[in-house]
């Protein structure tokens, strides 16, 4: 308990420590860039800058590298895994130095020798690696993994526990308790841990526990319901002395739709020009492999349930769906050798730029689902149609923060988060983050070999609620997935 109190006290200064660590790295990067600027580029100027002009050049580079590193999460040392931090930092460095090189060319009014900048990039990469390992060591010493209590109310969330256990550097689930044990027993247990995770419980139980944690200054992590995500996008109204939250639930405004469409056309055309060499190589590789069709057209759903033909590079054998519609599996034998590389690099998605220019899709939006698969999901989870309140997208919130095999329920939650928090700046952010996930294998990971959709076993059957649970508060279909009661919990323990 004494150690817990010390860690809680240090938590107050975590942000200050993180900012300090970031400032150290930024300072070193600016010094390296500044030395290179004065030695290799400033002397080539026909009209050299005064002192403040040189400072402005170095300062602009600092702003660029801060923006990219912050965007890709490179400063979140205690949040991401070690390899994720390394990847984020190096990707941000490459992006920043590419933009930095263009900046140097504009300033010098000519193409400049990139070798000095490449040398600095190498030095910065070494500094970054040293910085990451030093910060991780310091973070691990100051902030050990949090010992958490899991409170759950439906079936035992085995998959969710596995996700948490994958980050034992950050969280450790020490114990779990079912809501049927009673509110008093849960509250007594909560006081013994660093925090509590509230997962799949009735709203009235969750609200009581959240307030209890707030009262005792204990961290609470809540797995949100769809209604919670809708409320997150609500607008506070202060017409009266009683606070009111307004959820308009009308989708994009007229000006949002116009700006989004203009951005789709302009960015889609630019991306098509940039991607055209890769598309030609991909098309040639597909045709040379089996002399089959290069493109693959398939029915998909977009805004308001409209069906359209999506265009993709064919990555599977020509008779891949003779047995009916199904998602790609891990190590799927229907995928051709060429298709495996196309999927790894996400090149099979590039022809969808034609769908974007045509207006069937947007650059950013929910992933377009097949009508057959969507119907299967809706039988278990009717709210899956909520995703159709926006036009389907080439990339999107669920594509960036989820995976190919993300469950339908989690996919809707991610897409609904985008819907409720939409802004043009969020679109730009998601497009830039797409560059990061393109080279991460787990984002394109298929479903298990014994599955045909992303539905998990626990989602395929609706389990009736036990008689000792209040029938009120069934605000979503997910509330129908309840455990079999205390009998099951005893075997879990």
C-alpha positions as CSV (number, residue, x, y, z in Angstrom):
1,X,0.0,0.0,0.0
2,X,2.9,2.3,0.8
3,X,4.4,1.7,-2.7
4,X,1.0,2.4,-4.2
5,X,0.8,5.7,-2.5
6,X,4.3,6.7,-3.7
7,X,3.4,5.7,-7.3
8,X,0.1,7.8,-7.1
9,X,2.1,10.7,-5.9
10,X,4.5,10.4,-8.8
11,X,1.6,10.2,-11.2
12,X,1.0,13.9,-10.6
13,X,4.4,14.7,-12.2
14,X,4.2,12.1,-15.1
15,X,3.2,14.7,-17.7
16,X,5.9,17.0,-16.5
17,X,8.5,14.3,-16.7
18,X,7.3,13.3,-20.2
19,X,7.5,16.8,-21.4
20,X,11.0,17.2,-20.0
21,X,12.2,14.0,-21.7
22,X,10.7,15.2,-25.0
23,X,12.5,18.6,-24.6
24,X,15.8,16.9,-24.2
25,X,15.4,14.9,-27.4
26,X,14.1,18.0,-29.4
27,X,17.1,20.0,-28.1
28,X,19.6,17.5,-29.4
29,X,17.9,17.1,-32.7
30,X,17.9,20.9,-33.2
31,X,21.6,21.2,-32.3
32,X,22.5,18.5,-34.8
33,X,20.3,20.1,-37.5
34,X,21.7,23.6,-36.6
35,X,25.3,22.5,-36.9
36,X,24.5,20.9,-40.3
37,X,22.7,24.1,-41.5
38,X,25.6,26.4,-40.5
39,X,28.3,24.1,-41.9
40,X,26.8,22.8,-45.1
41,X,23.9,24.9,-46.3
42,X,24.0,28.4,-44.9
43,X,27.3,29.1,-46.6
44,X,25.8,28.3,-50.0
45,X,23.2,31.1,-49.8
46,X,23.8,34.0,-52.2
47,X,22.3,36.3,-49.6
48,X,23.1,34.8,-46.2
49,X,20.5,35.2,-43.4
50,X,21.0,37.4,-40.4
51,X,21.2,35.6,-37.0
52,X,17.4,35.5,-36.6
53,X,16.9,34.2,-40.1
54,X,19.1,31.2,-39.3
55,X,17.2,30.7,-36.0
56,X,13.9,30.7,-37.9
57,X,15.1,27.9,-40.3
58,X,16.2,25.8,-37.3
59,X,13.0,26.6,-35.5
60,X,10.8,25.6,-38.5
61,X,12.6,22.2,-38.5
62,X,11.9,21.8,-34.8
63,X,8.2,22.5,-35.4
64,X,8.1,20.0,-38.2
65,X,9.7,17.2,-36.3
66,X,7.6,17.9,-33.2
67,X,4.4,17.7,-35.2
68,X,5.3,14.4,-36.9
69,X,6.6,12.8,-33.7
70,X,3.5,13.8,-31.7
71,X,1.2,12.6,-34.5
72,X,2.8,9.2,-34.6
73,X,3.0,8.9,-30.8
74,X,6.8,9.0,-30.6
75,X,6.8,10.8,-27.2
76,X,4.4,8.3,-25.5
77,X,7.2,6.2,-24.1
78,X,5.2,4.7,-21.3
79,X,2.1,4.1,-23.5
80,X,3.3,2.1,-26.5
81,X,5.4,-1.0,-26.7
82,X,9.2,-0.5,-27.1
83,X,9.2,-1.5,-30.8
84,X,6.2,0.7,-31.4
85,X,8.0,3.7,-30.0
86,X,11.1,2.9,-32.0
87,X,9.0,2.6,-35.2
88,X,7.0,5.8,-34.4
89,X,10.1,7.8,-33.7
90,X,12.0,6.6,-36.8
91,X,9.0,7.1,-39.1
92,X,8.5,10.6,-37.7
93,X,12.2,11.3,-38.3
94,X,12.1,10.2,-41.9
95,X,8.9,12.2,-42.6
96,X,10.3,15.3,-40.9
97,X,13.6,15.1,-42.7
98,X,11.9,14.6,-46.1
99,X,9.9,17.8,-45.5
100,X,13.0,19.4,-44.1
101,X,14.9,18.7,-47.3
102,X,12.1,20.3,-49.3
103,X,12.3,23.3,-47.0
104,X,16.1,23.6,-47.6
105,X,15.6,23.4,-51.4
106,X,13.0,26.2,-51.2
107,X,15.3,28.4,-49.0
108,X,18.3,27.8,-51.2
109,X,16.3,28.2,-54.4
110,X,17.8,25.1,-55.8
111,X,18.2,21.4,-55.2
112,X,20.8,20.9,-52.5
113,X,23.1,18.0,-51.7
114,X,21.1,15.6,-49.5
115,X,24.2,13.8,-48.1
116,X,24.7,16.1,-45.1
117,X,21.0,15.7,-44.2
118,X,21.3,11.9,-44.5
119,X,24.3,11.9,-42.2
120,X,22.4,14.0,-39.6
121,X,19.4,11.6,-40.0
122,X,21.7,8.7,-39.1
123,X,23.0,10.6,-36.0
124,X,19.5,11.5,-35.0
125,X,18.4,7.9,-35.3
126,X,21.2,6.8,-32.9
127,X,20.3,9.6,-30.5
128,X,16.6,8.5,-30.7
129,X,17.5,4.9,-29.8
130,X,19.6,5.9,-26.8
131,X,16.8,8.3,-25.7
132,X,14.1,5.6,-26.0
133,X,16.0,3.0,-24.0
134,X,16.9,5.5,-21.3
135,X,13.4,6.8,-21.0
136,X,11.9,3.3,-20.9
137,X,14.3,2.4,-18.1
138,X,13.4,5.5,-16.1
139,X,9.7,4.9,-16.7
140,X,9.8,1.3,-15.6
141,X,11.6,2.3,-12.4
142,X,9.2,5.1,-11.6
143,X,6.0,3.7,-12.8
144,X,5.7,-0.1,-12.4
145,X,2.7,-2.0,-13.9
146,X,-0.6,-1.1,-12.3
147,X,-2.3,-3.9,-10.4
148,X,-6.0,-3.9,-11.4
149,X,-9.2,-5.4,-10.4
150,X,-11.5,-6.5,-13.2
151,X,-15.3,-6.1,-12.6
152,X,-17.5,-7.8,-15.2
153,X,-21.2,-8.6,-15.5
154,X,-21.7,-10.8,-18.6
155,X,-19.7,-13.8,-19.8
156,X,-16.1,-13.9,-18.5
157,X,-14.3,-11.5,-20.9
158,X,-11.5,-14.0,-21.8
159,X,-10.5,-12.2,-25.0
160,X,-10.4,-8.8,-23.3
161,X,-8.2,-10.2,-20.5
162,X,-5.8,-11.6,-23.1
163,X,-5.5,-8.1,-24.6
164,X,-4.7,-6.6,-21.2
165,X,-2.2,-9.4,-20.4
166,X,-0.4,-8.6,-23.7
167,X,0.8,-5.4,-22.0
168,X,2.1,-6.7,-18.6
169,X,4.6,-3.9,-18.8
170,X,1.7,-1.5,-18.1
171,X,-1.2,-3.5,-16.5
172,X,-1.6,-6.6,-14.5
173,X,-5.1,-8.0,-13.7
174,X,-4.6,-9.3,-10.2
175,X,-8.1,-10.4,-9.6
176,X,-11.6,-10.4,-11.1
177,X,-15.0,-10.3,-9.6
178,X,-18.5,-10.8,-11.0
179,X,-21.2,-8.2,-10.3
180,X,-23.3,-10.9,-8.7
181,X,-21.0,-10.8,-5.7
182,X,-22.7,-7.6,-4.6
183,X,-21.9,-4.0,-4.6
184,X,-20.4,-3.9,-1.1
185,X,-18.0,-6.8,-1.8
186,X,-16.8,-5.1,-5.0
187,X,-16.2,-1.8,-3.3
188,X,-14.1,-3.5,-0.6
189,X,-12.0,-5.2,-3.2
190,X,-11.5,-2.0,-5.3
191,X,-9.7,-0.3,-2.4
192,X,-7.0,-3.0,-2.5
193,X,-5.8,-2.2,-6.0
194,X,-4.3,0.6,-8.1
195,X,-7.3,0.8,-10.3
196,X,-10.4,-1.0,-11.6
197,X,-11.5,-2.1,-15.1
198,X,-15.3,-2.2,-15.5
199,X,-16.2,-4.4,-18.4
200,X,-19.6,-5.5,-19.7
201,X,-21.8,-4.5,-16.8
202,X,-25.2,-2.9,-16.5
203,X,-25.2,0.9,-16.7
204,X,-26.6,1.4,-13.2
205,X,-23.8,-0.8,-11.7
206,X,-21.1,0.8,-13.7
207,X,-22.2,4.3,-12.7
208,X,-22.1,3.5,-9.0
209,X,-18.6,2.0,-9.3
210,X,-17.3,5.0,-11.3
211,X,-18.6,7.4,-8.7
212,X,-17.1,5.3,-5.9
213,X,-13.7,5.4,-7.7
214,X,-14.0,9.1,-8.1
215,X,-14.8,9.6,-4.4
216,X,-11.7,7.6,-3.4
217,X,-9.4,8.9,-6.1
218,X,-8.9,5.5,-7.7
219,X,-8.3,5.0,-11.4
220,X,-11.2,3.5,-13.3
221,X,-11.1,2.1,-16.8
222,X,-14.5,1.6,-18.5
223,X,-15.2,-0.4,-21.6
224,X,-17.8,1.9,-23.2
225,X,-21.2,0.9,-24.6
226,X,-22.4,2.4,-27.9
227,X,-24.6,4.9,-25.9
228,X,-21.5,6.1,-24.0
229,X,-19.7,6.9,-27.3
230,X,-22.8,8.8,-28.6
231,X,-22.8,10.9,-25.4
232,X,-19.1,11.6,-25.9
233,X,-20.0,13.6,-29.0
234,X,-22.8,15.5,-27.3
235,X,-22.8,19.3,-27.1
236,X,-23.3,20.8,-23.6
237,X,-26.2,23.3,-23.4
238,X,-26.4,26.0,-20.7
239,X,-29.8,27.5,-21.4
240,X,-30.9,26.5,-17.9
241,X,-29.3,25.9,-14.5
242,X,-29.6,22.2,-15.2
243,X,-26.8,20.9,-17.5
244,X,-28.1,19.3,-20.7
245,X,-26.2,17.3,-23.3
246,X,-27.4,17.5,-26.9
247,X,-26.7,14.7,-29.4
248,X,-27.9,16.0,-32.8
249,X,-27.5,12.5,-34.5
250,X,-27.8,14.1,-37.9
251,X,-24.3,13.2,-39.3
252,X,-22.2,15.7,-41.2
253,X,-23.4,19.2,-41.8
254,X,-23.8,20.6,-45.3
255,X,-20.5,22.5,-45.2
256,X,-18.7,19.4,-43.8
257,X,-20.0,17.3,-46.7
258,X,-18.9,19.8,-49.3
259,X,-15.4,20.2,-47.8
260,X,-15.0,16.5,-47.4
261,X,-15.9,15.8,-51.0
262,X,-13.6,18.5,-52.3
263,X,-10.7,17.0,-50.2
264,X,-11.6,13.5,-51.5
265,X,-11.4,14.6,-55.1
266,X,-8.2,16.7,-54.8
267,X,-6.3,14.2,-52.5
268,X,-7.7,11.2,-54.3
269,X,-6.4,12.5,-57.7
270,X,-2.9,13.3,-56.2
271,X,-2.7,9.9,-54.5
272,X,-3.7,8.2,-57.8
273,X,-0.9,10.0,-59.6
274,X,1.6,9.1,-56.9
275,X,0.4,5.5,-56.7
276,X,0.2,4.8,-60.5
277,X,3.7,3.3,-60.8
278,X,3.0,0.9,-57.9
279,X,-0.4,0.1,-59.4
280,X,1.1,-0.8,-62.8
281,X,3.7,-3.1,-61.2
282,X,1.0,-4.7,-59.0
283,X,-1.2,-5.3,-62.1
284,X,1.6,-6.8,-64.1
285,X,2.6,-9.1,-61.2
286,X,-1.0,-10.4,-60.8
287,X,-1.4,-11.1,-64.5
288,X,2.0,-12.8,-64.9
289,X,1.3,-15.1,-62.0
290,X,-1.8,-16.9,-63.4
291,X,-2.9,-14.8,-66.4
292,X,-6.2,-14.1,-64.6
293,X,-8.1,-10.8,-64.2
294,X,-6.1,-8.1,-62.5
295,X,-9.0,-6.4,-60.8
296,X,-11.7,-7.9,-58.5
297,X,-15.1,-6.3,-58.1
298,X,-17.3,-7.0,-55.2
299,X,-20.6,-5.7,-53.7
300,X,-20.0,-3.5,-50.6
301,X,-22.2,-1.2,-48.5
302,X,-21.8,2.6,-48.1
303,X,-23.8,5.5,-46.9
304,X,-27.5,4.6,-45.9
305,X,-26.9,1.0,-47.0
306,X,-26.3,1.7,-50.7
307,X,-24.6,-1.1,-52.5
308,X,-21.7,-0.3,-54.8
309,X,-19.0,-2.3,-56.6
310,X,-15.7,-1.9,-54.9
311,X,-12.5,-2.3,-57.0
312,X,-9.5,-4.0,-55.7
313,X,-6.4,-5.8,-57.0
314,X,-7.1,-9.6,-57.0
315,X,-5.1,-11.2,-54.3
316,X,-6.8,-14.6,-54.2
317,X,-7.3,-17.4,-56.6
318,X,-10.0,-17.0,-59.2
319,X,-12.3,-19.5,-57.5
320,X,-11.6,-18.4,-54.0
321,X,-15.3,-18.0,-53.0
322,X,-16.8,-21.1,-54.6
323,X,-18.0,-22.1,-51.1
324,X,-19.6,-18.7,-50.3
325,X,-18.6,-15.3,-48.8
326,X,-16.0,-15.4,-46.1
327,X,-13.3,-13.1,-44.7
328,X,-9.6,-13.8,-45.3
329,X,-8.0,-16.1,-42.7
330,X,-4.6,-16.3,-41.2
331,X,-2.4,-18.2,-43.6
332,X,-5.3,-18.5,-46.0
333,X,-4.4,-20.9,-48.9
334,X,-6.7,-19.0,-51.2
335,X,-4.3,-16.1,-51.3
336,X,-1.7,-16.2,-54.1
337,X,2.0,-15.5,-53.4
338,X,1.6,-12.2,-55.2
339,X,-1.5,-11.5,-53.2
340,X,0.4,-12.0,-49.9
341,X,2.8,-9.2,-50.7
342,X,0.0,-7.0,-52.0
343,X,-1.9,-7.5,-48.7
344,X,1.2,-7.0,-46.6
345,X,1.9,-3.6,-48.3
346,X,-1.8,-2.8,-48.6
347,X,-1.3,-2.3,-52.4
348,X,-4.4,-4.3,-53.1
349,X,-6.5,-1.4,-51.8
350,X,-5.1,1.2,-54.2
351,X,-7.8,0.8,-57.0
352,X,-10.4,2.0,-54.4
353,X,-9.1,5.5,-55.3
354,X,-11.3,5.1,-58.4
355,X,-14.3,4.5,-56.1
356,X,-13.3,7.6,-54.1
357,X,-13.2,9.8,-57.3
358,X,-16.5,8.3,-58.5
359,X,-18.1,9.2,-55.1
360,X,-19.0,5.7,-53.9
361,X,-16.4,6.1,-51.1
362,X,-14.6,8.7,-49.1
363,X,-10.9,8.7,-48.3
364,X,-11.8,8.5,-44.6
365,X,-14.8,6.6,-43.3
366,X,-16.0,3.2,-42.0
367,X,-14.6,0.1,-43.8
368,X,-17.1,-1.0,-46.5
369,X,-18.5,-4.3,-45.5
370,X,-20.0,-7.0,-47.7
371,X,-23.8,-7.2,-47.6
372,X,-23.7,-11.0,-46.8
373,X,-21.3,-10.5,-44.0
374,X,-23.2,-7.5,-42.6
375,X,-26.4,-9.5,-42.5
376,X,-24.7,-12.1,-40.4
377,X,-23.4,-9.5,-38.0
378,X,-26.8,-7.8,-37.7
379,X,-28.4,-11.1,-36.5
380,X,-26.2,-11.0,-33.4
381,X,-25.6,-7.2,-33.2
382,X,-28.4,-5.1,-34.9
383,X,-26.5,-1.9,-34.2
384,X,-23.9,-2.9,-36.9
385,X,-25.9,-0.7,-39.3
386,X,-24.9,2.4,-37.3
387,X,-21.7,2.4,-39.4
388,X,-23.8,3.3,-42.5
389,X,-24.6,6.8,-41.2
390,X,-21.4,7.8,-43.1
391,X,-19.9,7.1,-46.5
392,X,-17.5,4.1,-46.5
393,X,-13.8,5.0,-46.5
394,X,-10.5,3.8,-47.9
395,X,-9.1,4.4,-44.4
396,X,-10.7,5.3,-41.2
397,X,-10.8,5.3,-37.4
398,X,-11.5,1.5,-37.2
399,X,-8.8,0.8,-39.8
400,X,-6.2,2.8,-38.0
401,X,-7.0,1.9,-34.4
402,X,-8.4,-1.6,-35.1
403,X,-7.4,-4.6,-37.2
404,X,-8.8,-6.6,-40.1
405,X,-10.2,-9.2,-37.6
406,X,-11.6,-6.7,-35.1
407,X,-14.9,-7.9,-33.7
408,X,-18.1,-6.3,-35.2
409,X,-19.0,-4.8,-31.8
410,X,-15.6,-3.1,-31.4
411,X,-15.6,-2.0,-35.0
412,X,-18.9,-0.2,-34.6
413,X,-17.6,1.5,-31.4
414,X,-14.5,2.7,-33.3
415,X,-16.5,3.9,-36.3
416,X,-19.1,5.6,-34.1
417,X,-16.3,7.4,-32.3
418,X,-15.3,8.8,-35.6
419,X,-18.9,9.7,-36.4
420,X,-19.3,11.6,-33.2
421,X,-16.0,13.4,-33.2
422,X,-15.8,14.1,-36.9
423,X,-13.7,17.1,-38.1
424,X,-11.7,17.8,-41.2
425,X,-8.6,17.8,-38.9
426,X,-9.5,14.3,-37.7
427,X,-9.6,13.2,-41.4
428,X,-6.1,14.7,-42.0
429,X,-4.8,13.0,-38.9
430,X,-6.2,9.6,-39.9
431,X,-4.7,9.9,-43.4
432,X,-1.3,10.6,-42.0
433,X,-1.6,7.8,-39.4
434,X,-2.5,5.4,-42.3
435,X,1.1,5.7,-43.4
436,X,2.2,4.3,-40.0
437,X,-0.1,1.3,-40.1
438,X,0.7,0.3,-43.7
439,X,3.8,-1.5,-42.5
440,X,2.4,-3.0,-39.3
441,X,1.6,-6.7,-40.0
442,X,-0.9,-7.1,-37.2
443,X,-3.3,-4.5,-38.7
444,X,-3.9,-6.8,-41.7
445,X,-4.0,-10.0,-39.7
446,X,-6.8,-12.3,-40.9
447,X,-9.4,-14.2,-38.8
448,X,-8.7,-17.6,-37.3
449,X,-8.7,-20.6,-39.7
450,X,-11.9,-22.0,-38.2
451,X,-13.9,-18.9,-38.7
452,X,-15.7,-17.4,-41.7
453,X,-16.5,-13.9,-40.1
454,X,-15.0,-11.8,-37.3
455,X,-17.7,-13.0,-34.9
456,X,-16.2,-14.6,-31.8
457,X,-17.8,-17.8,-30.4
458,X,-19.4,-15.9,-27.5
459,X,-21.1,-13.6,-30.0
460,X,-22.8,-16.2,-32.0
461,X,-25.4,-17.3,-29.5
462,X,-27.5,-15.0,-27.3
463,X,-27.6,-16.2,-23.7
464,X,-30.7,-15.4,-21.8
465,X,-30.3,-13.3,-18.6
466,X,-30.5,-15.1,-15.3
467,X,-33.6,-14.6,-13.2
468,X,-31.8,-12.8,-10.4
469,X,-30.8,-9.8,-12.6
470,X,-32.9,-6.8,-13.1
471,X,-34.5,-6.8,-16.6
472,X,-34.3,-3.0,-16.8
473,X,-31.5,-1.1,-18.6
474,X,-31.3,-3.4,-21.7
475,X,-30.4,-0.4,-23.8
476,X,-28.4,-2.3,-26.4
477,X,-28.3,-5.8,-27.9
478,X,-25.0,-6.4,-26.2
479,X,-26.9,-6.5,-22.9
480,X,-28.4,-9.7,-24.0
481,X,-25.0,-11.4,-23.7
482,X,-25.1,-12.3,-20.0
483,X,-23.4,-15.1,-18.2
484,X,-25.1,-18.1,-16.8
485,X,-24.9,-16.8,-13.3
486,X,-23.0,-17.7,-10.1
487,X,-22.7,-21.4,-11.1
488,X,-20.4,-20.5,-14.0
489,X,-18.4,-18.0,-12.0
490,X,-17.5,-20.6,-9.4
491,X,-15.9,-22.8,-12.1
492,X,-14.1,-19.7,-13.4
493,X,-12.6,-19.0,-10.0
